[in-house]
């Protein structure tokens, strides 16, 4: 028997944890572009993020092929949760915009 509520909660937790890692990577890219941190500091933070992300994946519930295929289709074909360069630029400070 599956406790679907518990599994759903674990997926939500993993997604939230991954979102935070994503935001920290974006912040790290900003630091790199703005040259506010040394390369050594950036590499140290990057390595720490990789370790944290690995721990999140280890603790996250696994999925099945059907769910994976549905997510893959949504991301590739329907472009769910993807942004154009123009949309991304709207969130960035002027110094980081592509155009």
C-alpha positions in Angstrom: 0.0 0.0 0.0 1.1 3.5 -0.8 0.4 6.5 1.4 -0.2 8.9 -1.5 -0.4 11.9 0.9 2.9 11.2 2.4 4.5 10.6 -1.1 3.0 13.8 -2.4 4.4 15.7 0.7 7.9 14.3 0.0 7.7 15.4 -3.6 6.6 18.9 -2.5 9.5 19.0 0.0 12.0 17.9 -2.6 10.7 20.4 -5.2 10.9 23.2 -2.6 14.4 22.2 -1.7 15.4 22.0 -5.4 13.9 25.4 -6.0 16.0 26.9 -3.3 19.2 25.3 -4.8 18.2 26.8 -8.2 17.8 30.3 -6.7 21.2 29.9 -5.0 22.8 28.9 -8.3 21.2 32.0 -10.0 22.6 34.1 -7.2 26.0 32.6 -7.7 25.8 33.4 -11.4 25.0 37.0 -10.5 28.0 37.1 -8.1 30.2 35.7 -10.9 28.9 38.3 -13.4 29.1 41.2 -11.0 32.5 40.0 -9.8 31.5 40.4 -6.1 33.2 37.2 -5.0 36.5 35.6 -5.8 36.7 32.6 -8.1 37.7 30.5 -5.0 34.6 31.6 -3.1 32.4 30.8 -6.2 33.9 27.4 -6.6 33.5 26.6 -2.9 29.8 27.6 -3.0 29.3 25.6 -6.3 30.8 22.5 -4.7 28.6 22.9 -1.6 25.5 23.3 -3.7 26.3 20.1 -5.6 26.6 18.2 -2.4 23.3 19.7 -1.1 21.6 18.8 -4.3 22.9 15.3 -4.2 21.4 14.9 -0.7 18.1 16.2 -1.9 18.0 13.7 -4.7 18.9 10.8 -2.4 16.0 11.7 -0.1 13.5 12.4 -2.8 10.9 9.8 -3.7 11.5 8.0 -6.9 9.1 8.2 -9.8 7.9 5.8 -12.5 8.3 5.8 -16.3 4.8 7.1 -16.9 5.2 10.1 -14.6 8.7 10.8 -16.1 7.3 10.7 -19.6 4.5 13.1 -18.8 6.9 15.6 -17.1 9.3 15.3 -20.0 6.5 16.1 -22.5 5.3 19.0 -20.5 8.8 20.5 -20.3 9.9 19.8 -23.9 6.8 20.1 -26.0 4.5 22.3 -23.9 7.4 24.3 -22.5 5.9 24.2 -19.0 8.1 26.0 -16.5 10.5 27.3 -19.1 11.2 31.0 -20.0 12.3 32.8 -23.1 15.4 35.0 -22.9 13.1 38.1 -22.9 11.1 36.7 -19.9 14.3 36.0 -18.0 15.6 39.5 -18.7 12.6 41.0 -17.0 13.8 39.5 -13.7 17.4 40.5 -14.0 19.2 43.7 -13.1 20.3 45.8 -16.1 23.9 44.7 -15.9 22.9 41.0 -16.4 20.4 41.4 -19.2 21.3 39.9 -22.6 20.0 42.9 -24.5 
